[in-house]
Amino acid sequence: MTASIDRTLTALADPHRRRVVDLLRQRPHRAGELADAVGLTPPAMSRHLRALRQAGLVEESHPDFDARVRVYQLTPGPMAELKAWLEIAEAHWIGQLSALKAHVEGS
């Protein structure tokens, strides 16, 4: 497993972060909107968003009208890499289970 997949899985291990990812799948959100939707204080949400940014799962932008506002959106790379890794693991286990089935049925 690559280090980037490790970072992705570590970031997604937290249920609050998974909820943020679910919300960001719908559309970009401001940090305050995410905190309200998840039920966290702004400092707690900031820590979770920092972990998601460090894992490369989200990116932050600032609207032209106010540089203090932070808008977050998903980045596709880490999830695509995780999906590819899971597809390889799935293919491996399908092969293993097919071999087991053939062995059991042949006995």
Biopython code that builds the backbone (N, CA, C, O; Angstrom):
import numpy as np
from Bio.PDB.StructureBuilder import StructureBuilder

atoms = [
    (1, "MET", "N", (0.856, -1.178, 0.000)),
    (1, "MET", "CA", (0.000, 0.000, 0.000)),
    (1, "MET", "C", (0.896, 1.233, 0.000)),
    (1, "MET", "O", (1.918, 1.273, 0.685)),
    (2, "THR", "N", (0.507, 2.217, -0.763)),
    (2, "THR", "CA", (1.326, 3.423, -0.845)),
    (2, "THR", "C", (1.049, 4.359, 0.327)),
    (2, "THR", "O", (0.022, 4.257, 0.999)),
    (3, "ALA", "N", (1.975, 5.259, 0.551)),
    (3, "ALA", "CA", (1.830, 6.222, 1.651)),
    (3, "ALA", "C", (0.600, 7.108, 1.446)),
    (3, "ALA", "O", (-0.056, 7.484, 2.417)),
    (4, "SER", "N", (0.283, 7.444, 0.199)),
    (4, "SER", "CA", (-0.874, 8.314, -0.028)),
    (4, "SER", "C", (-2.180, 7.587, 0.310)),
    (4, "SER", "O", (-3.116, 8.207, 0.814)),
    (5, "ILE", "N", (-2.249, 6.297, 0.039)),
    (5, "ILE", "CA", (-3.452, 5.542, 0.424)),
    (5, "ILE", "C", (-3.538, 5.448, 1.939)),
    (5, "ILE", "O", (-4.626, 5.537, 2.509)),
    (6, "ASP", "N", (-2.394, 5.268, 2.591)),
    (6, "ASP", "CA", (-2.386, 5.264, 4.057)),
    (6, "ASP", "C", (-2.935, 6.578, 4.605)),
    (6, "ASP", "O", (-3.734, 6.577, 5.541)),
    (7, "ARG", "N", (-2.503, 7.709, 4.018)),
    (7, "ARG", "CA", (-2.993, 9.020, 4.474)),
    (7, "ARG", "C", (-4.499, 9.145, 4.243)),
    (7, "ARG", "O", (-5.221, 9.670, 5.090)),
    (8, "THR", "N", (-4.964, 8.662, 3.098)),
    (8, "THR", "CA", (-6.390, 8.738, 2.783)),
    (8, "THR", "C", (-7.197, 7.922, 3.784)),
    (8, "THR", "O", (-8.189, 8.410, 4.325)),
    (9, "LEU", "N", (-6.782, 6.695, 4.032)),
    (9, "LEU", "CA", (-7.510, 5.843, 4.969)),
    (9, "LEU", "C", (-7.465, 6.395, 6.393)),
    (9, "LEU", "O", (-8.449, 6.316, 7.127)),
    (10, "THR", "N", (-6.330, 6.948, 6.772)),
    (10, "THR", "CA", (-6.221, 7.546, 8.109)),
    (10, "THR", "C", (-7.181, 8.729, 8.243)),
    (10, "THR", "O", (-7.858, 8.875, 9.260)),
    (11, "ALA", "N", (-7.233, 9.561, 7.222)),
    (11, "ALA", "CA", (-8.133, 10.722, 7.264)),
    (11, "ALA", "C", (-9.589, 10.275, 7.293)),
    (11, "ALA", "O", (-10.404, 10.877, 7.993)),
    (12, "LEU", "N", (-9.924, 9.234, 6.548)),
    (12, "LEU", "CA", (-11.313, 8.779, 6.476)),
    (12, "LEU", "C", (-11.720, 7.903, 7.660)),
    (12, "LEU", "O", (-12.885, 7.523, 7.775)),
    (13, "ALA", "N", (-10.782, 7.582, 8.532)),
    (13, "ALA", "CA", (-11.102, 6.751, 9.692)),
    (13, "ALA", "C", (-12.018, 7.468, 10.681)),
    (13, "ALA", "O", (-12.718, 6.821, 11.459)),
    (14, "ASP", "N", (-12.016, 8.772, 10.655)),
    (14, "ASP", "CA", (-12.830, 9.557, 11.586)),
    (14, "ASP", "C", (-14.230, 9.771, 11.010)),
    (14, "ASP", "O", (-14.353, 10.199, 9.862)),
    (15, "PRO", "N", (-15.289, 9.484, 11.774)),
    (15, "PRO", "CA", (-16.651, 9.648, 11.251)),
    (15, "PRO", "C", (-17.023, 11.082, 10.901)),
    (15, "PRO", "O", (-17.816, 11.299, 9.985)),
    (16, "HIS", "N", (-16.471, 12.070, 11.607)),
    (16, "HIS", "CA", (-16.754, 13.461, 11.268)),
    (16, "HIS", "C", (-16.179, 13.804, 9.894)),
    (16, "HIS", "O", (-16.799, 14.519, 9.107)),
    (17, "ARG", "N", (-14.999, 13.287, 9.627)),
    (17, "ARG", "CA", (-14.370, 13.569, 8.331)),
    (17, "ARG", "C", (-15.116, 12.877, 7.198)),
    (17, "ARG", "O", (-15.254, 13.432, 6.108)),
    (18, "ARG", "N", (-15.598, 11.665, 7.459)),
    (18, "ARG", "CA", (-16.397, 10.993, 6.428)),
    (18, "ARG", "C", (-17.669, 11.777, 6.159)),
    (18, "ARG", "O", (-18.104, 11.860, 5.010)),
    (19, "ARG", "N", (-18.273, 12.351, 7.183)),
    (19, "ARG", "CA", (-19.480, 13.169, 7.002)),
    (19, "ARG", "C", (-19.161, 14.410, 6.172)),
    (19, "ARG", "O", (-19.948, 14.807, 5.313)),
    (20, "VAL", "N", (-18.009, 15.020, 6.429)),
    (20, "VAL", "CA", (-17.592, 16.185, 5.641)),
    (20, "VAL", "C", (-17.427, 15.789, 4.176)),
    (20, "VAL", "O", (-17.866, 16.515, 3.285)),
    (21, "VAL", "N", (-16.798, 14.647, 3.924)),
    (21, "VAL", "CA", (-16.625, 14.181, 2.546)),
    (21, "VAL", "C", (-17.986, 13.962, 1.895)),
    (21, "VAL", "O", (-18.188, 14.327, 0.737)),
    (22, "ASP", "N", (-18.924, 13.365, 2.640)),
    (22, "ASP", "CA", (-20.277, 13.168, 2.098)),
    (22, "ASP", "C", (-20.925, 14.505, 1.724)),
    (22, "ASP", "O", (-21.548, 14.624, 0.669)),
    (23, "LEU", "N", (-20.777, 15.496, 2.581)),
    (23, "LEU", "CA", (-21.345, 16.814, 2.296)),
    (23, "LEU", "C", (-20.677, 17.465, 1.089)),
    (23, "LEU", "O", (-21.343, 18.094, 0.267)),
    (24, "LEU", "N", (-19.367, 17.313, 0.988)),
    (24, "LEU", "CA", (-18.644, 17.938, -0.115)),
    (24, "LEU", "C", (-18.870, 17.223, -1.444)),
    (24, "LEU", "O", (-18.610, 17.792, -2.504)),
    (25, "ARG", "N", (-19.348, 15.993, -1.396)),
    (25, "ARG", "CA", (-19.700, 15.309, -2.650)),
    (25, "ARG", "C", (-20.860, 16.024, -3.325)),
    (25, "ARG", "O", (-20.976, 16.001, -4.551)),
    (26, "GLN", "N", (-21.727, 16.664, -2.528)),
    (26, "GLN", "CA", (-22.891, 17.362, -3.069)),
    (26, "GLN", "C", (-22.499, 18.678, -3.737)),
    (26, "GLN", "O", (-22.976, 19.004, -4.824)),
    (27, "ARG", "N", (-21.617, 19.431, -3.065)),
    (27, "ARG", "CA", (-21.188, 20.741, -3.572)),
    (27, "ARG", "C", (-20.130, 21.295, -2.628)),
    (27, "ARG", "O", (-20.002, 20.817, -1.500)),
    (28, "PRO", "N", (-19.369, 22.296, -3.069)),
    (28, "PRO", "CA", (-18.425, 22.951, -2.146)),
    (28, "PRO", "C", (-19.192, 23.636, -1.004)),
    (28, "PRO", "O", (-20.322, 24.091, -1.182)),
    (29, "HIS", "N", (-18.564, 23.696, 0.145)),
    (29, "HIS", "CA", (-19.164, 24.332, 1.330)),
    (29, "HIS", "C", (-18.137, 25.241, 1.992)),
    (29, "HIS", "O", (-16.927, 25.034, 1.898)),
    (30, "ARG", "N", (-18.673, 26.256, 2.668)),
    (30, "ARG", "CA", (-17.825, 27.081, 3.530)),
    (30, "ARG", "C", (-17.539, 26.305, 4.805)),
    (30, "ARG", "O", (-18.312, 25.428, 5.190)),
    (31, "ALA", "N", (-16.445, 26.623, 5.452)),
    (31, "ALA", "CA", (-16.047, 25.933, 6.680)),
    (31, "ALA", "C", (-17.149, 26.026, 7.741)),
    (31, "ALA", "O", (-17.436, 25.046, 8.429)),
    (32, "GLY", "N", (-17.760, 27.197, 7.870)),
    (32, "GLY", "CA", (-18.823, 27.378, 8.860)),
    (32, "GLY", "C", (-20.038, 26.514, 8.576)),
    (32, "GLY", "O", (-20.656, 25.982, 9.499)),
    (33, "GLU", "N", (-20.383, 26.371, 7.307)),
    (33, "GLU", "CA", (-21.511, 25.502, 6.931)),
    (33, "GLU", "C", (-21.217, 24.055, 7.319)),
    (33, "GLU", "O", (-22.089, 23.346, 7.820)),
    (34, "LEU", "N", (-19.980, 23.631, 7.081)),
    (34, "LEU", "CA", (-19.609, 22.261, 7.430)),
    (34, "LEU", "C", (-19.672, 22.042, 8.937)),
    (34, "LEU", "O", (-20.172, 21.017, 9.402)),
    (35, "ALA", "N", (-19.162, 23.011, 9.699)),
    (35, "ALA", "CA", (-19.190, 22.895, 11.163)),
    (35, "ALA", "C", (-20.624, 22.782, 11.659)),
    (35, "ALA", "O", (-20.918, 21.950, 12.517)),
    (36, "ASP", "N", (-21.518, 23.609, 11.130)),
    (36, "ASP", "CA", (-22.918, 23.559, 11.542)),
    (36, "ASP", "C", (-23.561, 22.228, 11.167)),
    (36, "ASP", "O", (-24.278, 21.634, 11.973)),
    (37, "ALA", "N", (-23.309, 21.758, 9.949)),
    (37, "ALA", "CA", (-23.930, 20.528, 9.470)),
    (37, "ALA", "C", (-23.446, 19.301, 10.241)),
    (37, "ALA", "O", (-24.208, 18.360, 10.463)),
    (38, "VAL", "N", (-22.187, 19.315, 10.643)),
    (38, "VAL", "CA", (-21.617, 18.165, 11.349)),
    (38, "VAL", "C", (-21.822, 18.289, 12.857)),
    (38, "VAL", "O", (-21.725, 17.302, 13.586)),
    (39, "GLY", "N", (-22.105, 19.498, 13.316)),
    (39, "GLY", "CA", (-22.335, 19.707, 14.748)),
    (39, "GLY", "C", (-21.056, 19.865, 15.544)),
    (39, "GLY", "O", (-20.971, 19.425, 16.690)),
    (40, "LEU", "N", (-20.060, 20.493, 14.935)),
    (40, "LEU", "CA", (-18.793, 20.721, 15.608)),
    (40, "LEU", "C", (-18.546, 22.215, 15.780)),
    (40, "LEU", "O", (-19.120, 23.041, 15.071)),
    (41, "THR", "N", (-17.688, 22.542, 16.727)),
    (41, "THR", "CA", (-17.276, 23.927, 16.895)),
    (41, "THR", "C", (-16.345, 24.295, 15.742)),
    (41, "THR", "O", (-15.730, 23.412, 15.145)),
    (42, "PRO", "N", (-16.233, 25.585, 15.421)),
    (42, "PRO", "CA", (-15.306, 25.981, 14.350)),
    (42, "PRO", "C", (-13.859, 25.503, 14.562)),
    (42, "PRO", "O", (-13.229, 25.056, 13.604)),
    (43, "PRO", "N", (-13.313, 25.585, 15.788)),
    (43, "PRO", "CA", (-11.936, 25.070, 15.963)),
    (43, "PRO", "C", (-11.828, 23.564, 15.704)),
    (43, "PRO", "O", (-10.848, 23.106, 15.116)),
    (44, "ALA", "N", (-12.825, 22.798, 16.137)),
    (44, "ALA", "CA", (-12.797, 21.354, 15.894)),
    (44, "ALA", "C", (-12.905, 21.066, 14.396)),
    (44, "ALA", "O", (-12.200, 20.204, 13.872)),
    (45, "MET", "N", (-13.788, 21.789, 13.715)),
    (45, "MET", "CA", (-13.924, 21.590, 12.273)),
    (45, "MET", "C", (-12.635, 21.964, 11.557)),
    (45, "MET", "O", (-12.238, 21.302, 10.599)),
    (46, "SER", "N", (-11.985, 23.019, 12.020)),
    (46, "SER", "CA", (-10.715, 23.442, 11.421)),
    (46, "SER", "C", (-9.680, 22.322, 11.505)),
    (46, "SER", "O", (-8.942, 22.092, 10.546)),
    (47, "ARG", "N", (-9.617, 21.628, 12.631)),
    (47, "ARG", "CA", (-8.672, 20.515, 12.778)),
    (47, "ARG", "C", (-8.995, 19.383, 11.799)),
    (47, "ARG", "O", (-8.094, 18.802, 11.193)),
    (48, "HIS", "N", (-10.288, 19.077, 11.648)),
    (48, "HIS", "CA", (-10.680, 18.020, 10.716)),
    (48, "HIS", "C", (-10.398, 18.419, 9.267)),
    (48, "HIS", "O", (-9.936, 17.600, 8.473)),
    (49, "LEU", "N", (-10.673, 19.664, 8.930)),
    (49, "LEU", "CA", (-10.403, 20.126, 7.568)),
    (49, "LEU", "C", (-8.904, 20.138, 7.276)),
    (49, "LEU", "O", (-8.480, 19.852, 6.156)),
    (50, "ARG", "N", (-8.119, 20.467, 8.276)),
    (50, "ARG", "CA", (-6.664, 20.439, 8.102)),
    (50, "ARG", "C", (-6.200, 19.008, 7.806)),
    (50, "ARG", "O", (-5.357, 18.801, 6.934)),
    (51, "ALA", "N", (-6.738, 18.034, 8.518)),
    (51, "ALA", "CA", (-6.369, 16.633, 8.282)),
    (51, "ALA", "C", (-6.786, 16.195, 6.874)),
    (51, "ALA", "O", (-6.042, 15.483, 6.200)),
    (52, "LEU", "N", (-7.967, 16.618, 6.434)),
    (52, "LEU", "CA", (-8.428, 16.276, 5.086)),
    (52, "LEU", "C", (-7.566, 16.954, 4.022)),
    (52, "LEU", "O", (-7.277, 16.357, 2.985)),
    (53, "ARG", "N", (-7.155, 18.193, 4.271)),
    (53, "ARG", "CA", (-6.269, 18.904, 3.339)),
    (53, "ARG", "C", (-4.908, 18.221, 3.264)),
    (53, "ARG", "O", (-4.369, 18.029, 2.175)),
    (54, "GLN", "N", (-4.354, 17.855, 4.412)),
    (54, "GLN", "CA", (-3.044, 17.212, 4.441)),
    (54, "GLN", "C", (-3.062, 15.864, 3.725)),
    (54, "GLN", "O", (-2.052, 15.447, 3.158)),
    (55, "ALA", "N", (-4.201, 15.187, 3.751)),
    (55, "ALA", "CA", (-4.340, 13.921, 3.034)),
    (55, "ALA", "C", (-4.607, 14.142, 1.551)),
    (55, "ALA", "O", (-4.613, 13.191, 0.769)),
    (56, "GLY", "N", (-4.827, 15.395, 1.164)),
    (56, "GLY", "CA", (-5.092, 15.715, -0.230)),
    (56, "GLY", "C", (-6.519, 15.469, -0.664)),
    (56, "GLY", "O", (-6.813, 15.494, -1.859)),
    (57, "LEU", "N", (-7.418, 15.230, 0.286)),
    (57, "LEU", "CA", (-8.811, 14.931, -0.041)),
    (57, "LEU", "C", (-9.633, 16.165, -0.367)),
    (57, "LEU", "O", (-10.585, 16.089, -1.143)),
    (58, "VAL", "N", (-9.276, 17.299, 0.218)),
    (58, "VAL", "CA", (-10.009, 18.535, -0.042)),
    (58, "VAL", "C", (-9.023, 19.644, -0.364)),
    (58, "VAL", "O", (-7.844, 19.579, -0.014)),
    (59, "GLU", "N", (-9.534, 20.656, -1.035)),
    (59, "GLU", "CA", (-8.753, 21.858, -1.263)),
    (59, "GLU", "C", (-9.569, 23.058, -0.811)),
    (59, "GLU", "O", (-10.799, 23.036, -0.786)),
    (60, "GLU", "N", (-8.851, 24.084, -0.462)),
    (60, "GLU", "CA", (-9.450, 25.304, 0.088)),
    (60, "GLU", "C", (-9.288, 26.437, -0.912)),
    (60, "GLU", "O", (-8.248, 26.580, -1.556)),
    (61, "SER", "N", (-10.339, 27.238, -1.027)),
    (61, "SER", "CA", (-10.239, 28.437, -1.852)),
    (61, "SER", "C", (-10.899, 29.587, -1.099)),
    (61, "SER", "O", (-11.609, 29.385, -0.114)),
    (62, "HIS", "N", (-10.648, 30.777, -1.582)),
    (62, "HIS", "CA", (-11.211, 31.975, -0.974)),
    (62, "HIS", "C", (-11.963, 32.738, -2.053)),
    (62, "HIS", "O", (-11.406, 33.012, -3.116)),
    (63, "PRO", "N", (-13.225, 33.087, -1.795)),
    (63, "PRO", "CA", (-13.941, 33.888, -2.796)),
    (63, "PRO", "C", (-13.330, 35.273, -2.916)),
    (63, "PRO", "O", (-12.735, 35.788, -1.969)),
    (64, "ASP", "N", (-13.481, 35.866, -4.083)),
    (64, "ASP", "CA", (-12.902, 37.185, -4.336)),
    (64, "ASP", "C", (-13.448, 38.256, -3.388)),
    (64, "ASP", "O", (-12.747, 39.211, -3.052)),
    (65, "PHE", "N", (-14.691, 38.092, -2.964)),
    (65, "PHE", "CA", (-15.311, 39.144, -2.155)),
    (65, "PHE", "C", (-14.835, 39.168, -0.717)),
    (65, "PHE", "O", (-15.011, 40.183, -0.041)),
    (66, "ASP", "N", (-14.219, 38.057, -0.202)),
    (66, "ASP", "CA", (-13.789, 38.045, 1.193)),
    (66, "ASP", "C", (-12.733, 36.955, 1.398)),
    (66, "ASP", "O", (-13.055, 35.767, 1.420)),
    (67, "ALA", "N", (-11.499, 37.361, 1.546)),
    (67, "ALA", "CA", (-10.399, 36.409, 1.701)),
    (67, "ALA", "C", (-10.457, 35.656, 3.024)),
    (67, "ALA", "O", (-9.763, 34.654, 3.194)),
    (68, "ARG", "N", (-11.278, 36.126, 3.962)),
    (68, "ARG", "CA", (-11.396, 35.431, 5.249)),
    (68, "ARG", "C", (-12.275, 34.191, 5.153)),
    (68, "ARG", "O", (-12.174, 33.290, 5.986)),
    (69, "VAL", "N", (-13.133, 34.141, 4.147)),
    (69, "VAL", "CA", (-14.041, 33.006, 3.959)),
    (69, "VAL", "C", (-13.276, 31.886, 3.275)),
    (69, "VAL", "O", (-12.564, 32.109, 2.296)),
    (70, "ARG", "N", (-13.432, 30.679, 3.806)),
    (70, "ARG", "CA", (-12.781, 29.515, 3.207)),
    (70, "ARG", "C", (-13.847, 28.573, 2.682)),
    (70, "ARG", "O", (-14.772, 28.184, 3.395)),
    (71, "VAL", "N", (-13.693, 28.220, 1.422)),
    (71, "VAL", "CA", (-14.619, 27.297, 0.767)),
    (71, "VAL", "C", (-13.838, 26.027, 0.457)),
    (71, "VAL", "O", (-12.727, 26.077, -0.071)),
    (72, "TYR", "N", (-14.439, 24.886, 0.793)),
    (72, "TYR", "CA", (-13.768, 23.601, 0.612)),
    (72, "TYR", "C", (-14.492, 22.781, -0.446)),
    (72, "TYR", "O", (-15.718, 22.800, -0.555)),
    (73, "GLN", "N", (-13.688, 22.059, -1.223)),
    (73, "GLN", "CA", (-14.246, 21.135, -2.201)),
    (73, "GLN", "C", (-13.353, 19.906, -2.267)),
    (73, "GLN", "O", (-12.177, 19.961, -1.910)),
    (74, "LEU", "N", (-13.926, 18.794, -2.728)),
    (74, "LEU", "CA", (-13.169, 17.559, -2.842)),
    (74, "LEU", "C", (-12.175, 17.624, -3.987)),
    (74, "LEU", "O", (-12.398, 18.309, -4.986)),
    (75, "THR", "N", (-11.088, 16.908, -3.828)),
    (75, "THR", "CA", (-10.141, 16.705, -4.917)),
    (75, "THR", "C", (-10.231, 15.231, -5.310)),
    (75, "THR", "O", (-10.295, 14.372, -4.431)),
    (76, "PRO", "N", (-10.237, 14.923, -6.582)),
    (76, "PRO", "CA", (-10.516, 13.551, -7.012)),
    (76, "PRO", "C", (-9.355, 12.570, -6.852)),
    (76, "PRO", "O", (-9.593, 11.367, -6.743)),
    (77, "GLY", "N", (-8.135, 13.033, -6.835)),
    (77, "GLY", "CA", (-6.982, 12.148, -6.869)),
    (77, "GLY", "C", (-6.922, 11.071, -5.801)),
    (77, "GLY", "O", (-6.855, 9.891, -6.142)),
    (78, "PRO", "N", (-6.944, 11.425, -4.527)),
    (78, "PRO", "CA", (-6.809, 10.406, -3.494)),
    (78, "PRO", "C", (-7.919, 9.351, -3.510)),
    (78, "PRO", "O", (-7.652, 8.173, -3.274)),
    (79, "MET", "N", (-9.138, 9.756, -3.780)),
    (79, "MET", "CA", (-10.231, 8.786, -3.809)),
    (79, "MET", "C", (-10.110, 7.878, -5.030)),
    (79, "MET", "O", (-10.437, 6.694, -4.948)),
    (80, "ALA", "N", (-9.651, 8.406, -6.149)),
    (80, "ALA", "CA", (-9.448, 7.575, -7.343)),
    (80, "ALA", "C", (-8.351, 6.550, -7.083)),
    (80, "ALA", "O", (-8.469, 5.394, -7.488)),
    (81, "GLU", "N", (-7.293, 6.969, -6.412)),
    (81, "GLU", "CA", (-6.208, 6.042, -6.078)),
    (81, "GLU", "C", (-6.700, 4.959, -5.118)),
    (81, "GLU", "O", (-6.356, 3.787, -5.276)),
    (82, "LEU", "N", (-7.494, 5.343, -4.135)),
    (82, "LEU", "CA", (-8.058, 4.373, -3.199)),
    (82, "LEU", "C", (-8.986, 3.398, -3.923)),
    (82, "LEU", "O", (-8.958, 2.197, -3.658)),
    (83, "LYS", "N", (-9.794, 3.911, -4.822)),
    (83, "LYS", "CA", (-10.708, 3.061, -5.583)),
    (83, "LYS", "C", (-9.931, 2.040, -6.414)),
    (83, "LYS", "O", (-10.305, 0.868, -6.462)),
    (84, "ALA", "N", (-8.864, 2.474, -7.063)),
    (84, "ALA", "CA", (-8.042, 1.558, -7.865)),
    (84, "ALA", "C", (-7.433, 0.473, -6.990)),
    (84, "ALA", "O", (-7.407, -0.695, -7.379)),
    (85, "TRP", "N", (-6.942, 0.847, -5.813)),
    (85, "TRP", "CA", (-6.368, -0.128, -4.891)),
    (85, "TRP", "C", (-7.425, -1.127, -4.438)),
    (85, "TRP", "O", (-7.155, -2.326, -4.362)),
    (86, "LEU", "N", (-8.630, -0.639, -4.136)),
    (86, "LEU", "CA", (-9.712, -1.530, -3.718)),
    (86, "LEU", "C", (-10.133, -2.479, -4.838)),
    (86, "LEU", "O", (-10.477, -3.631, -4.573)),
    (87, "GLU", "N", (-10.111, -2.011, -6.078)),
    (87, "GLU", "CA", (-10.459, -2.875, -7.204)),
    (87, "GLU", "C", (-9.449, -4.012, -7.345)),
    (87, "GLU", "O", (-9.828, -5.139, -7.665)),
    (88, "ILE", "N", (-8.175, -3.726, -7.112)),
    (88, "ILE", "CA", (-7.150, -4.772, -7.159)),
    (88, "ILE", "C", (-7.381, -5.781, -6.038)),
    (88, "ILE", "O", (-7.303, -6.991, -6.255)),
    (89, "ALA", "N", (-7.667, -5.278, -4.838)),
    (89, "ALA", "CA", (-7.931, -6.172, -3.708)),
    (89, "ALA", "C", (-9.177, -7.017, -3.962)),
    (89, "ALA", "O", (-9.203, -8.208, -3.650)),
    (90, "GLU", "N", (-10.205, -6.397, -4.530)),
    (90, "GLU", "CA", (-11.432, -7.128, -4.836)),
    (90, "GLU", "C", (-11.161, -8.238, -5.849)),
    (90, "GLU", "O", (-11.642, -9.358, -5.678)),
    (91, "ALA", "N", (-10.407, -7.944, -6.889)),
    (91, "ALA", "CA", (-10.088, -8.952, -7.901)),
    (91, "ALA", "C", (-9.323, -10.110, -7.271)),
    (91, "ALA", "O", (-9.575, -11.268, -7.603)),
    (92, "HIS", "N", (-8.398, -9.814, -6.372)),
    (92, "HIS", "CA", (-7.644, -10.857, -5.676)),
    (92, "HIS", "C", (-8.586, -11.766, -4.897)),
    (92, "HIS", "O", (-8.499, -12.990, -5.000)),
    (93, "TRP", "N", (-9.487, -11.171, -4.120)),
    (93, "TRP", "CA", (-10.368, -11.981, -3.280)),
    (93, "TRP", "C", (-11.412, -12.729, -4.094)),
    (93, "TRP", "O", (-11.822, -13.823, -3.707)),
    (94, "ILE", "N", (-11.845, -12.170, -5.197)),
    (94, "ILE", "CA", (-12.755, -12.909, -6.082)),
    (94, "ILE", "C", (-12.055, -14.149, -6.605)),
    (94, "ILE", "O", (-12.649, -15.226, -6.660)),
    (95, "GLY", "N", (-10.785, -14.000, -6.991)),
    (95, "GLY", "CA", (-10.012, -15.155, -7.447)),
    (95, "GLY", "C", (-9.832, -16.193, -6.359)),
    (95, "GLY", "O", (-9.955, -17.391, -6.610)),
    (96, "GLN", "N", (-9.543, -15.737, -5.155)),
    (96, "GLN", "CA", (-9.369, -16.660, -4.032)),
    (96, "GLN", "C", (-10.665, -17.417, -3.729)),
    (96, "GLN", "O", (-10.651, -18.630, -3.521)),
    (97, "LEU", "N", (-11.775, -16.691, -3.707)),
    (97, "LEU", "CA", (-13.060, -17.335, -3.413)),
    (97, "LEU", "C", (-13.497, -18.272, -4.531)),
    (97, "LEU", "O", (-14.110, -19.307, -4.267)),
    (98, "SER", "N", (-13.191, -17.924, -5.762)),
    (98, "SER", "CA", (-13.516, -18.808, -6.883)),
    (98, "SER", "C", (-12.718, -20.099, -6.797)),
    (98, "SER", "O", (-13.244, -21.180, -7.063)),
    (99, "ALA", "N", (-11.448, -19.986, -6.427)),
    (99, "ALA", "CA", (-10.601, -21.171, -6.267)),
    (99, "ALA", "C", (-11.111, -22.034, -5.126)),
    (99, "ALA", "O", (-11.137, -23.259, -5.242)),
    (100, "LEU", "N", (-11.518, -21.414, -4.023)),
    (100, "LEU", "CA", (-12.060, -22.160, -2.902)),
    (100, "LEU", "C", (-13.347, -22.869, -3.292)),
    (100, "LEU", "O", (-13.548, -24.032, -2.943)),
    (101, "LYS", "N", (-14.206, -22.184, -4.005)),
    (101, "LYS", "CA", (-15.471, -22.777, -4.455)),
    (101, "LYS", "C", (-15.188, -23.982, -5.346)),
    (101, "LYS", "O", (-15.797, -25.038, -5.175)),
    (102, "ALA", "N", (-14.279, -23.830, -6.284)),
    (102, "ALA", "CA", (-13.946, -24.943, -7.184)),
    (102, "ALA", "C", (-13.377, -26.116, -6.395)),
    (102, "ALA", "O", (-13.690, -27.269, -6.692)),
    (103, "HIS", "N", (-12.548, -25.837, -5.397)),
    (103, "HIS", "CA", (-11.973, -26.894, -4.567)),
    (103, "HIS", "C", (-13.055, -27.616, -3.775)),
    (103, "HIS", "O", (-13.060, -28.845, -3.715)),
    (104, "VAL", "N", (-13.961, -26.873, -3.172)),
    (104, "VAL", "CA", (-15.028, -27.463, -2.352)),
    (104, "VAL", "C", (-15.984, -28.277, -3.226)),
    (104, "VAL", "O", (-16.377, -29.385, -2.863)),
    (105, "GLU", "N", (-16.346, -27.727, -4.358)),
    (105, "GLU", "CA", (-17.260, -28.430, -5.247)),
    (105, "GLU", "C", (-16.619, -29.643, -5.892)),
    (105, "GLU", "O", (-17.317, -30.592, -6.251)),
    (106, "GLY", "N", (-15.304, -29.630, -6.047)),
    (106, "GLY", "CA", (-14.598, -30.756, -6.650)),
    (106, "GLY", "C", (-14.346, -31.895, -5.693)),
    (106, "GLY", "O", (-14.044, -33.011, -6.114)),
    (107, "SER", "N", (-14.467, -31.625, -4.413)),
    (107, "SER", "CA", (-14.179, -32.673, -3.402)),
    (107, "SER", "C", (-15.303, -33.645, -3.241)),
    (107, "SER", "O", (-15.207, -34.572, -2.436)),
]
sb = StructureBuilder()
sb.init_structure("model")
sb.init_model(0)
sb.init_chain("A")
sb.init_seg("    ")
for serial, (resi, resn, name, xyz) in enumerate(atoms, 1):
    if name == "N":
        sb.init_residue(resn, " ", resi, " ")
    sb.init_atom(name, np.array(xyz, "f"), 0.0, 1.0, " ", f" {name:<3s}", serial, name[0])
structure = sb.get_structure()
